[in-house]
Amino acid sequence: MRNNGGGQSKSKPSQKTCTFLNLIECKYLENVIRLASRHVGRHGKLHPEQLCAVWVHISQLLFVTDTRNWDANTRPRFKQQLKRILARTVNSMDSFGPKDLVGTILAMAKVVKHVPLLGNDWWLELFQELLLGYEDIFQSFANVSTKYLPEFNDRCLSNFAYAYALVGGRRQKYIFDQIAMPAMRCLGTFSPQSLSVIVWAYAKAEASHTKLFEMVAYTIIDRDLETFNSQNLSN
């Protein structure tokens, strides 16, 4: 095959890839919601890693959203688009791998946690309403996640517990009992940060697990305390 450039020719990204790259590079929440909704509608779905990236991006843009240019038509359109993204997320959760599953849950939990702190604008209340009420999405994710727990590494386990502590762990308190067993099996591989995060999450959710706490304490004692920074130790 002839190659005028003297090397291997590079294929251009597909239109689908370009659309998603445009989405994750957006700096405005309204545009992210609009493009993600359009992508779902046009192509029928976003892949799990893409849905995870969308929710992570949304959780980050909450703090820099400027609504001064939003008009009367924004509200119904925004709600419809957000519901479409949520529906795709719920319908696709069985195909999520451990990393994308935990990343999505954690991003959604951060939205739920931070939204009440940012004011009482309608779009903030909409996030709160949909994420806590839309087919009980956190309960659904908890149910799906149980089959993956044995595959979770230390970061996934600690972030998973952290997410449910943020949204109010009592609603899915059983999930903390299920996290404990795989966590105890691999505590030796936990980083200082993961140990700190999982202990904080259990305390925040008021989810007591004596055996886990004892094993965490022994794990910390067996290690050099210099590997733990002040924040790790304070948690």
Salt bridges, closest charged atoms under 4 A:
GLU30 OE2 - ARG77 NH2 3.48
ASP66 OD2 - ARG68 NH2 2.57
ASP136 OD1 - ARG171 NH2 3.08
GLU206 OE2 - ARG170 NH2 2.86
